[in-house]
Amino acid sequence: MRDLVVLGAGTAGTMVANRLRRRLPRREWRITVVDHEVAHLYQPGLLFVPFGGGKAQKLVKPRKHSIGAGVEFVVGEVDRIEPAARLVHLGDGRRLGYDFLVIASGTQPRPDQTPGMLGELWRTSIHEFYTYDGAIALREALKDFAYTGGRLVVHIVDMPIKCPVAPLEFAFLADAHLRALGVRDSVEITYVTPLSDAFTKPVASAELSSMLDDRKIALETDFMVERIDGSSRELVSYDERRIPFDLLVTVPLNMGADFVARSGLGDELNYVPVDRHTMRSKAYDTIFALGDAADLPTSKAGSVAHFSVDVFVENFVRLARGEPMNGSFDGHANCFVEAGDDKALLIDFNYDVEPLPGVYPLPTVGPLRLLRATRLNHWGKLAFAWLYWHVLLPGRPLPLPAAMSMAGKRRPEEE
């Protein structure tokens, strides 16, 4: 009996465990998943909570309902990994041996890493929406802010972050929300980013920057925050720029799990350095990292977890048979970008190809439009929640290729 241990029961970890349970012989392989949380959170849904969208409690379900039969679920904190001995040490003293280890512990917001963020204004005038409690608190703050008006600042501390388009989506939804309430004229919205433009890739960045302009949302770029001055309610950058706020919606620094650092397996942000095509650790052949826990040079997004798991599962089945891993992940990612007013864009890209206009997933037919705000894209984003719970997490096949296709896409110079 060989042991596969998966650390983390989020999107990537749950998909891997469920899919490999179907593919690996039960008489030969034992699969164990470890997580300290007993509840599974549908994180894309948090974006809508501050604006009163849906019931927040529907975003949370017991993990035991997501992890399939034949997979052992262990509730516990990981203290450290001992790679040379192939051991996982839990905080309560338990030890789990493994033949192969998958680190799928995700990434978490760390407001403690920015001076002044966790001061007296935290959860009163400074908020985030990347956690369940944070999204709920921000919903109440926005209700009050709609009456008073003032300066709303949407801010990113640094990259990479989980779902890199989410801050832009929040800015667009905030604009639409305040217009619907009839108070948009009393609010000044500023989008503050460490990037040199609204997004990382030029074609998509041009479209998204234009959308900010159309909505009269100011864009402040190349802003590396040094601290938050609570007394004056200002963001302060290393080059001494100051941006005042009445309500700050920030995306704190994102970091991987602390046990990765304690195990000597991470970079400066606790992400595991891996081969970007196989997700295998660069330090140990018996360790892989998937989803947000890896240092892949692409978005930290659910779609990356999905497409990379597609490649990983096929590779791991070959590895278990003693065959070479010949599958190669190309960095494929796609994301819906909420634009407000019940419309959304869709972007589709990989390591080498930036988001381009066109249609997806079928050439000519689509029916989803790339880099164009449509109602169908918006409904596609909402419908994804059902697919997440009932198809992706259980490990059922989704008829989308893991590799990105150029079919249906066109470059701007071709127009």
C-alpha positions in Angstrom: 0.0 0.0 0.0 1.4 3.4 -1.1 0.4 6.7 0.5 -0.6 9.9 -1.3 -1.1 12.8 1.2 -2.7 16.0 0.1 -2.3 19.1 2.3 -5.3 21.4 1.8 -8.9 20.6 1.0 -9.6 23.7 -1.0 -10.3 23.7 -4.8 -7.1 22.0 -6.0 -6.7 19.6 -3.1 -10.3 18.4 -3.3 -10.3 17.9 -7.0 -7.0 16.0 -6.9 -8.1 13.6 -4.2 -11.5 12.9 -5.8 -10.1 12.4 -9.3 -7.2 10.2 -8.3 -9.4 8.1 -6.1 -11.2 7.1 -9.2 -8.0 6.4 -11.1 -5.7 4.7 -8.6 -6.3 1.1 -7.5 -7.7 1.1 -3.9 -5.8 -2.0 -3.0 -2.6 -0.2 -3.9 -3.1 3.4 -2.9 -4.3 5.2 0.3 -5.3 8.8 -0.2 -5.4 11.2 2.8 -6.4 14.9 2.8 -5.4 17.2 5.6 -7.0 20.5 6.4 -7.6 22.5 9.6 -11.0 23.8 8.4 -14.1 21.6 8.4 -16.0 24.0 6.1 -15.4 24.6 2.4 -15.9 28.2 1.2 -16.9 29.1 -2.4 -14.5 32.0 -2.7 -15.7 33.6 -6.0 -19.0 34.3 -4.3 -17.5 36.6 -1.7 -17.2 39.4 -4.4 -21.0 39.8 -4.4 -21.6 39.7 -0.6 -20.7 43.4 0.1 -23.4 44.5 -2.4 -26.1 42.3 -0.9 -25.9 39.6 -3.6 -27.3 36.3 -2.5 -27.1 34.6 0.9 -23.6 34.5 2.3 -24.3 31.3 4.2 -24.9 29.4 0.9 -21.2 29.9 0.1 -20.1 27.5 2.8 -20.6 23.8 2.9 -19.1 21.0 5.1 -15.9 19.6 3.6 -17.0 16.1 4.2 -19.7 16.6 1.6 -17.0 17.5 -1.0 -14.5 14.8 -0.3 -15.5 11.5 -2.0 -15.7 8.0 -0.6 -12.5 6.2 -0.2 -10.5 9.4 0.7 -9.6 9.8 4.4 -10.1 13.4 5.7 -7.9 14.4 8.6 -8.7 17.6 10.5 -5.6 19.2 11.8 -3.0 21.9 11.5 0.2 21.1 9.6 3.2 22.0 11.7 5.9 21.1 9.2 7.0 18.7 6.5 10.1 16.6 6.8 10.9 15.8 3.2 14.0 13.6 3.8 11.9 11.3 6.0 8.7 11.7 3.9 6.8 12.7 7.0 4.1 15.4 7.7 4.1 16.6 11.3 0.7 17.9 12.6 0.4 20.4 15.4 -1.0 17.9 17.8 1.9 15.5 17.5 0.5 13.2 14.9 2.7 12.1 12.0 1.6 11.1 8.5 4.0 9.2 6.3 3.8 9.5 2.5 5.2 8.2 -0.7 4.0 11.2 -2.6 2.9 14.6 -1.2 0.7 17.2 -2.8 0.8 20.7 -1.2 -2.5 22.5 -2.0 -2.6 24.8 1.0 -3.6 27.9 -1.1 -2.8 31.5 -0.3 -4.1 33.8 2.4 -4.5 37.5 2.9 -2.0 38.8 5.5 -3.0 42.3 6.7 -0.4 41.9 9.5 2.3 42.4 6.9 1.4 46.1 6.2 2.1 48.6 8.9 -1.0 50.4 10.1 -3.5 48.0 8.3 -4.6 46.2 11.5 -4.9 49.4 13.5 -8.0 51.0 15.0 -9.6 51.5 11.6 -9.6 47.8 10.7 -13.1 46.6 9.9 -14.4 50.1 10.5 -12.9 52.2 7.7 -10.4 49.6 6.3 -11.9 46.5 4.9 -11.2 43.5 2.7 -13.5 41.0 0.9 -11.3 38.0 0.5 -12.5 36.3 3.7 -16.1 35.4 4.8 -16.0 37.7 7.8 -14.4 40.5 5.9 -17.1 40.4 3.1 -19.9 40.5 5.7 -18.3 43.4 7.6 -17.8 45.3 4.3 -21.4 44.9 3.4 -22.4 46.7 6.5 -19.8 49.4 6.0 -21.0 50.1 2.4 -24.5 50.6 3.7 -23.3 53.4 6.0 -20.9 54.8 3.3 -23.8 55.2 0.8 -25.4 57.7 3.2 -22.2 59.7 3.9 -20.3 59.5 0.6 -16.7 60.5 0.4 -13.5 58.9 -0.9 -13.6 55.2 -1.7 -10.2 53.7 -2.4 -9.8 50.2 -3.8 -6.2 49.1 -3.2 -3.8 46.2 -3.9 -0.8 45.9 -1.6 1.3 43.7 -4.0 1.2 40.9 -6.5 0.5 38.0 -6.7 -2.9 37.8 -5.3 -5.7 35.3 -5.4 -8.0 36.1 -8.3 -6.1 39.2 -9.7 -9.1 40.7 -11.4 -11.3 40.7 -8.3 -10.2 44.2 -7.1 -11.2 45.6 -10.6 -14.5 43.8 -10.3 -15.1 45.3 -6.9 -14.4 48.8 -8.3 -16.8 48.2 -11.2 -19.5 46.7 -9.0 -19.1 49.6 -6.4 -19.7 52.1 -9.2 -22.8 50.3 -10.4 -24.1 49.8 -6.8 -23.7 53.5 -5.9 -25.3 54.6 -9.2 -28.3 52.3 -8.5 -28.6 54.0 -5.1 -28.5 57.4 -6.7 -25.4 58.5 -4.7 -22.6 58.0 -7.1 -22.0 61.8 -7.5 -21.2 62.0 -3.8 -18.4 59.4 -4.0 -14.9 59.6 -5.5 -13.5 56.2 -6.4 -9.8 55.6 -6.8 -8.2 52.3 -7.9 -4.7 52.0 -6.5 -2.3 49.3 -7.9 1.4 48.4 -7.7 1.2 47.6 -11.4 2.1 50.1 -14.1 -1.4 49.8 -15.6 -4.8 48.4 -14.7 -3.8 44.8 -15.6 -0.7 42.9 -16.4 -1.2 42.3 -20.1 -1.5 45.2 -22.6 -4.6 44.2 -24.6 -6.7 43.5 -21.6 -5.2 46.4 -19.7 -6.2 48.8 -22.4 -9.8 47.6 -22.3 -10.0 47.6 -18.5 -8.4 51.0 -18.2 -11.0 52.3 -20.6 -13.7 50.9 -18.4 -12.3 52.7 -15.4 -12.2 55.9 -17.4 -15.8 55.5 -18.5 -16.9 55.0 -14.9 -14.9 58.0 -13.7 -12.7 55.8 -11.5 -9.3 57.3 -11.0 -6.3 55.0 -11.6 -3.2 55.4 -9.5 -0.4 53.1 -10.7 3.1 52.0 -9.5 1.9 52.5 -5.9 4.0 50.4 -3.5 2.4 51.0 -0.1 4.8 51.5 2.8 2.2 52.0 5.5 -1.3 53.2 6.3 -1.6 56.3 8.3 -4.6 55.8 10.5 -4.6 59.3 12.0 -4.8 61.0 8.6 -6.6 58.1 6.9 -4.1 57.9 4.1 -2.2 55.3 2.1 1.5 56.2 2.1 3.8 54.8 -0.6 7.5 54.3 -0.4 8.0 57.3 -2.7 6.0 59.3 -0.2 2.8 59.7 -2.3 -0.3 59.9 -0.1 -3.9 58.9 -1.0 -6.6 59.9 1.4 -9.6 57.7 2.0 -12.9 57.6 3.9 -13.5 53.9 3.1 -10.5 51.8 2.1 -11.1 48.4 0.5 -7.8 46.7 0.4 -6.3 43.5 -0.8 -3.7 42.7 1.8 -0.4 41.0 0.9 -1.1 37.4 -0.1 1.1 34.6 1.3 1.3 30.9 1.2 1.0 28.7 4.4 3.5 29.2 7.2 4.2 25.5 7.4 5.8 25.8 3.9 8.3 28.2 5.3 8.9 26.1 8.4 9.6 23.2 6.1 12.2 25.1 4.0 10.1 24.5 0.9 9.0 28.0 0.0 10.1 31.3 -1.5 9.9 34.6 0.3 6.1 34.5 0.1 5.8 30.9 1.1 5.0 29.6 -2.3 6.5 26.3 -3.4 8.9 26.6 -6.4 7.8 24.0 -8.9 8.4 23.1 -12.6 5.7 25.2 -14.3 4.7 22.4 -16.6 4.5 19.4 -14.2 4.0 21.2 -10.8 6.7 19.0 -9.3 8.8 20.5 -6.6 12.2 21.7 -7.8 13.7 20.4 -4.6 12.1 17.0 -4.0 10.8 14.5 -6.6 8.2 13.1 -4.2 6.5 16.5 -3.7 4.1 18.5 -5.9 2.4 21.8 -5.3 -0.9 22.7 -7.0 -3.3 25.7 -7.1 -2.4 28.8 -5.3 0.3 27.1 -3.2 2.7 26.9 -6.2 4.8 29.6 -7.6 3.4 29.2 -11.1 3.9 32.4 -13.3 0.2 32.7 -14.0 -3.0 33.8 -12.1 -3.8 32.4 -8.7 -7.3 31.5 -9.8 -9.7 28.5 -9.7 -9.4 28.0 -13.4 -5.7 27.5 -13.1 -6.3 24.9 -10.3 -8.8 23.1 -12.6 -6.7 23.0 -15.8 -3.4 22.2 -13.9 -5.1 19.4 -12.0 -6.3 18.0 -15.4 -2.6 17.7 -16.4 -1.4 16.6 -13.0 -3.9 13.7 -12.6 -2.9 12.2 -16.0 0.8 12.6 -15.2 0.5 11.1 -11.7 -1.4 8.0 -13.0 1.5 7.5 -15.4 4.0 8.1 -12.6 2.2 5.5 -10.4 2.6 3.0 -13.2 6.3 3.7 -13.5 5.9 5.6 -16.8 7.2 9.1 -17.6 5.1 12.1 -17.0 4.6 13.5 -20.6 1.7 15.9 -19.9 2.6 19.6 -19.9 0.6 22.4 -18.3 0.7 25.6 -20.4 -0.5 28.0 -17.8 -4.1 28.1 -19.1 -6.4 30.4 -17.1 -9.7 32.0 -17.8 -11.7 34.4 -15.6 -15.0 36.2 -15.8 -14.6 39.9 -14.9 -17.7 41.5 -13.5 -18.3 44.9 -15.1 -21.4 46.0 -13.2 -25.0 46.4 -14.5 -25.3 42.6 -14.9 -22.5 42.4 -17.5 -19.1 40.7 -17.4 -16.1 40.2 -19.6 -14.3 36.9 -20.1 -10.5 36.6 -20.5 -8.7 33.4 -21.6 -4.9 33.1 -21.7 -1.8 31.1 -20.8 1.9 31.5 -20.1 2.7 32.7 -23.6 -0.6 34.2 -25.0 -2.2 37.2 -23.4 -6.0 37.7 -23.2 -7.3 38.5 -26.7 -10.7 39.4 -28.1 -12.9 36.8 -29.8 -15.3 34.0 -28.7 -15.1 31.1 -26.3 -15.1 28.1 -26.1 -16.1 27.3 -29.7 -14.7 29.2 -32.7 -17.4 31.4 -34.4 -20.2 30.0 -32.2 -18.8 31.0 -28.8 -21.3 31.7 -27.2 -19.2 33.7 -24.7 -17.4 36.8 -25.8 -13.8 37.5 -24.9 -12.9 41.0 -23.7 -16.4 42.3 -24.2 -18.9 43.0 -21.5 -22.1 41.0 -22.1 -25.0 39.8 -20.0 -24.3 36.2 -21.1 -20.8 36.4 -19.5 -22.4 37.6 -16.3 -24.8 34.8 -16.2 -22.0 32.4 -17.0 -20.1 33.7 -13.9 -23.2 33.1 -11.7 -23.8 29.7 -13.2 -20.3 28.6 -12.4 -21.2 28.2 -8.7 -23.4 25.2 -9.6 -20.6 23.7 -11.7 -18.1 24.2 -8.9 -20.1 22.3 -6.3 -21.5 19.6 -8.5 -18.9 19.0 -11.2 -15.4 20.4 -10.4 -15.1 19.5 -6.7 -16.5 16.0 -7.1 -13.9 15.4 -9.9 -16.4 14.9 -12.7 -15.2 15.8 -16.2 -15.8 19.2 -17.6 -15.7 19.3 -21.5 -13.1 22.0 -21.7 -9.5 21.2 -22.8 -6.8 21.8 -20.3 -4.6 23.4 -23.0 -5.5 26.9 -24.2 -6.7 27.1 -27.8 -6.2 30.0 -30.2 -9.5 29.0 -32.0 -11.9 31.9 -31.9 -9.3 34.4 -30.8 -7.9 37.3 -32.9 -5.0 39.6 -32.3 -5.7 43.4 -32.5 -3.5 43.8 -35.5 -5.7 41.3 -37.4 -8.8 43.5 -36.9 
